[in-house]
Amino acid sequence: MTSAHTPCHTMTDRYLQLLRQYWGHADFRGIQRDIIESIGSGHDTLGLMPTGGGKSVTFQVPAMAQEGVCIVITPLIALMKDQVQNLRRRGIMAAAIYSGMSRHEILVALDNCILGDTKMLYVSPERIASDLFRNKLRRINVSFITVDEAHCISQWGYDFRPSYLHIADIRRLKPGVPVLALTATATPEVVDDIQERLGFKEKRVYSMSFERKNLAYVVRDVRDKHMQMLNILRAVDGSSIVYVRSRSRAKAVSDWLNEQGVSATFYHAGLEPSVKDERQKAWHDDKLRVMVATNAFGMGIDKPDVRTVIHIDCPSSIEAYFQEAGRAGRDGGKAYAVLLFNHSDQLKLDKRVDDEFPDKEFVRDVYEHLAYFYQVGYESGCGHTFAFDIQKFCITYGYFPIRVNSALKILSRAGYLDYDMEPDAASRLRFTLDRDELYRYNNPSPVEEAVVSALLRKYSGLFTDYSYIDETLLAHDAGVTRQTVYLTLRNLTQRHIVHYIPQRKMPTITYLRDRIDGKDVALPREVYEERREQFAKRIKRIVAYAVNDNVCRSRQLLRYFGETKSCDCGICDVCTDHESSRTSMQATEKERAAILHLLSDGMRHDVTELNASGMPYMQMRCALEYLIDEEIIEYEEPLMWWPEMTRRMLDERRADPNNTIIHDNDRKD
């Protein structure tokens, strides 16, 4: 291994050698080398890389080049597990710690780091706050700390997560260890905030252009979104993602597409893990063409040939839209990101501000009723965790779930509660038969025998107590699919051979301080008013993007993220409309000259004179519209109907659900 402070040219050769040896790439891409050399030289570093830009290489390569363990903090548990498996396949020792693991499993992982047997340790942000992790961390030789999805630490970001604030505590435990922060979505304001909150010793930012030259951004103003979506899917071949706002809408849209002959399935956070895995794999392997999903789908997906990403419902921010739209066309081929938007969307977006930030009195009422719900007395409750059934709570007190969910997030930010909406409580299992009875178990099927054998090989103590299990590992060991493991364990449970408790996703609430009177709950300006203002501002920016059909879509998005030197993309709906207008202007030069010649006598002329001139109708109409719009000629009230009629015809044509995003030169035979 090599010290982090080895001269740059020597380290550069070492980095390239490692890249070729373990990852098989000939050279680095974009700003990968700059980031690697910066963090490898001991500098706090922030890397801004678009989705698919190769973020993982920027910390995995320098981690291999240095002594010690690279701590990788990421909220994406599925991605964490996937990267650990990929690294181990390459012969690199990696481990992960996340909620749901047993204390024994966590201790083994941390002790291996202390002994120097691990190069990369992935940790969820919730786990770094535990006393166990911090005590062990003091004894680990840490090379550097990587913070993935770093925008989550900024309270001005669109996806702020309070658990990220604990990273500053880790820095205090390891003051000499540099930090590498990585994100794919950050405005200039958020970039500054990330560096400040992570305690950068000096500002050091490397950024790639977020421009996607193969991705056409399109906005369609349509009433019938379903038909427009169907027209797009029929016009553009290949895999697609359709994003919707709610779980129920995901199922409804998926069902409708199947009825229309388009193979689809749906995905949201409430599905069983095995169902999620099965559906994602079927879509990834092109057994199903369309994935209809909420924003729970997409983080860490590695399908490069998605041809369309369609948003039926408008996201609440440009950051969210840009990240989701960016999942199209990662293979470099032509792809489309389409936002279906109309006036009702603007009304819904405005309502989201009140839904996300209900009145302060409502928030205090929720806090008070929560105490009644769990029978928590005054000056008690601190440290207690409760499973939270939001439907039951709302029925009991007559609330709407959306506003309750928002109130609990506000109370979390204010420090009264920890509201974990999607805890990753791993599956648990124990045998209900003793060992001798299990051996006398008659006629197990080959699959049952393989799964039980895998359980006995992987886990100990299953006959005396519950153990956390990982169905993916069992599936790999037994040589079957994860879904088969799930169904087999459910069947064995029904026959009283094991008791299997699948991974649960019920939210939890933990009191961070003793209960007080609801009217005394303080919601500071930075927790409520400032964040409400920021949320409303993001809503306005996404609406402005949707309705602005004068500026190139790509330029609008890039400017939002601070790229001011971008050029028109030439492929979005705005650019193609402008090109069409320029073509029309050139094509109607003769007609415009004829109209101006007719009016050169300074007299008034009836529009019927143009009809009698013999000019082709479409060219005459375009020429007349251009001259009127540019205020080169004018018309009086009695003659107003003709240009107004043509303008209305154009508007209707643009809004026609059958007017798809494909132009003649793009259409496949």
Beta strands, then each sheet from edge to edge (+ up, - down):
strand 1: 45-48
strand 2: 69-73
strand 3: 94-97
strand 4: 120-123
strand 5: 142-147
strand 6: 179-183
strand 7: 205-207
strand 8: 215-221
strand 9: 239-243
strand 10: 264-267
strand 11: 290-293
strand 12: 306-311
strand 13: 335-341
strand 14: 385-387
strand 15: 417-420
strand 16: 427-431
strand 17: 467-469
strand 18: 498-501
strand 19: 508-511
sheet 1: 3+ 4+ 2+ 5+ 6+ 1+ 7+
sheet 2: 8+ 13+ 12+ 9+ 11+ 10+
sheet 3: 14+ 19- 15+
sheet 4: 17+ 16- 18+
end
